[in-house]
Amino acid sequence: MSNPVLDNIRTRRVVREMTDEQVSEEHLEIILEAGRWSPTGSNHLPNRFLVVQDAELIELIRRVSPGIYSNAPTYIFVCVDRRNFPTYIDEEADDPVFLMDVGQAAQTMALAAHSLGLASGPVTSFNVPALRKILKLPDRFTPWIVLCLGHPQPNPQFVMKPGKRRYWQDLVYRERFVPWRDFEVDSD
Ligand SMILES: Cc1cc2nc3c(=O)[nH]c(=O)nc-3n(C[C@H](O)[C@H](O)[C@H](O)COP(=O)(O)O)c2cc1C
């Protein structure tokens, strides 16, 4: 089956080679607005987005982020602000729900970027204490994932293999842990 949403999901790939062209304000705002719509656990809305486009800051961030291979001109850090959590949650604990919230937002924005013809790639490998210093982040504010954004290089030097995926039937179980392919559907 094909429709614009499914096609967008299927054709998005991580892109690491980008041009020097900056992401326009209009596109940036559309992507951030899309991130706002991603769901969060208990609708606590802990996600905060930190946009970095300053070339000197990007250079410093790259030095402390071994996972950033791309030359993206825009970074959107998806962060959690602990102040947004009710007091019954331990303020020091890294609740795994945070990670789901930020992951949802990053993917929502990646799909929005792809729908606009932009390139993106998520990265989680960066040094948080160093980022805190570079970006002057308060302790309550933690960056979990950064979406690198830009325009795709039309003639990339390193051609990426198509993203490898397993067949969905090999990833799915039904009912009492029956592999999808072994499950017998009652045809009555
Ligand atoms: C949680 C997460 C962390 C990732 N971290 C990095 C990273 O540090 N550096 C990087 O270049 N790519 C990173 N990626 C991108 C993956 O390598 C990429 O999505 C995967 O190889 C599949 O590629 P595709 O999405 O183009 O099919 C990350 C992806 C996810 C979902």
The ligand as an SDF file (V2000), in Angstrom:
LIG
                    3D

 31 33  0  0  0  0  0  0  0  0999 V2000
   19.0890    6.0330   18.9480 C   0  0  0  0  0  0  0  0  0  0  0  0
   19.9450    6.2170   17.7110 C   0  0  0  0  0  0  0  0  0  0  0  0
   21.2550    6.6180   17.8540 C   0  0  0  0  0  0  0  0  0  0  0  0
   22.0550    6.8260   16.7220 C   0  0  0  0  0  0  0  0  0  0  0  0
   23.3210    7.2850   16.8830 N   0  0  0  0  0  0  0  0  0  0  0  0
   24.0620    7.5500   15.7910 C   0  0  0  0  0  0  0  0  0  0  0  0
   25.3650    8.1130   15.9410 C   0  0  0  0  0  0  0  0  0  0  0  0
   25.8670    8.3410   17.0480 O   0  0  0  0  0  0  0  0  0  0  0  0
   26.0470    8.4130   14.8030 N   0  0  0  0  0  0  0  0  0  0  0  0
   25.5250    8.1730   13.5480 C   0  0  0  0  0  0  0  0  0  0  0  0
   26.1920    8.4930   12.5580 O   0  0  0  0  0  0  0  0  0  0  0  0
   24.3100    7.6020   13.3850 N   0  0  0  0  0  0  0  0  0  0  0  0
   23.5630    7.2970   14.4740 C   0  0  0  0  0  0  0  0  0  0  0  0
   22.3070    6.7690   14.3230 N   0  0  0  0  0  0  0  0  0  0  0  0
   21.7970    6.4600   12.9650 C   0  0  0  0  0  0  0  0  0  0  0  0
   21.7730    4.9470   12.6850 C   0  0  0  0  0  0  0  0  0  0  0  0
   23.0990    4.4900   12.4950 O   0  0  0  0  0  0  0  0  0  0  0  0
   20.9010    4.6810   11.4360 C   0  0  0  0  0  0  0  0  0  0  0  0
   19.5810    5.0610   11.7250 O   0  0  0  0  0  0  0  0  0  0  0  0
   20.9200    3.2250   11.0350 C   0  0  0  0  0  0  0  0  0  0  0  0
   22.1950    2.8700   10.5870 O   0  0  0  0  0  0  0  0  0  0  0  0
   19.9190    2.9230    9.9310 C   0  0  0  0  0  0  0  0  0  0  0  0
   20.0890    3.8210    8.8730 O   0  0  0  0  0  0  0  0  0  0  0  0
   18.7900    4.3420    8.0800 P   0  0  0  0  0  0  0  0  0  0  0  0
   17.9470    5.0380    9.1300 O   0  0  0  0  0  0  0  0  0  0  0  0
   19.3050    5.2560    7.0130 O   0  0  0  0  0  0  0  0  0  0  0  0
   18.1170    3.1370    7.5020 O   0  0  0  0  0  0  0  0  0  0  0  0
   21.5070    6.5710   15.4360 C   0  0  0  0  0  0  0  0  0  0  0  0
   20.1820    6.1500   15.2960 C   0  0  0  0  0  0  0  0  0  0  0  0
   19.4070    5.9840   16.4260 C   0  0  0  0  0  0  0  0  0  0  0  0
   17.9580    5.5520   16.2550 C   0  0  0  0  0  0  0  0  0  0  0  0
  1  2  1  0
  2  3  1  0
  2 30  2  0
  3  4  2  0
  4  5  1  0
  4 28  1  0
  5  6  2  0
  6  7  1  0
  6 13  1  0
  7  8  2  0
  7  9  1  0
  9 10  1  0
 10 11  2  0
 10 12  1  0
 12 13  2  0
 13 14  1  0
 14 15  1  0
 14 28  1  0
 15 16  1  0
 16 17  1  0
 16 18  1  0
 18 19  1  0
 18 20  1  0
 20 21  1  0
 20 22  1  0
 22 23  1  0
 23 24  1  0
 24 25  2  0
 24 26  1  0
 24 27  1  0
 28 29  2  0
 29 30  1  0
 30 31  1  0
M  END
$$$$
